[in-house]
Structures are given as C-alpha cells and as structure tokens.
Amino acid sequence: MQIHGREIGIISPYQGQVRKIRDLMNKKFQFASNLDWKEVTVGSTEQFQGQERKVIIISTVRSQVENLSKDFFYNLGFIGNPKR
C-alpha cells in the first residue's frame, strides 16, 4: 500500500510545537523524493476535528509519567481541557 503525503496528519496540542514540527520537516525533508512531505498536514487537535487520514501521528509534550500527576493536580495544558 502506498501512502501519499496528503493522507498523513501530525497532531500536536500546542501551536509552538506545531510550528517547530513544520520547521523541522521543511528542513529535513526538502529533498526527500519518495513522499511529498509538503502535503502532510501538521496542526492542532482542533484543526483535525472532523477530518480523516490513513496515518495519524500524535506528538505529545510529556515524556515522563511522574510529571503527569502534576498536570492533573494543577489542571495544566491540554490534559485538563475536556475538548481535547
């Protein structure tokens, strides 16, 4: 099965992270010929609402489980937002 760039979505909860991912993809994949990376959609959770893709990559910020309890306790970030 061949996947096209337009069938890939990368979701991040923060706009700063969305910008960083887009910048890195533009630098890293500008010469990649096997997939049109410019067609890959990178956006926030809200931007993908109601859309479908064959491949979804979810980029999260926290990588250490011990930090999650603080986020829950202080209602920080997207974890405390019921829409996300």
Secondary structure, 3 states (H helix, E strand, C coil): CCCCHHHEEEECCCHHHHHHHHHHHHHHCCCCCCCCHHHCEEECHHHHCCCCCCEEEECCCCCCHHHHHHHHHHCCHHHHCCCC
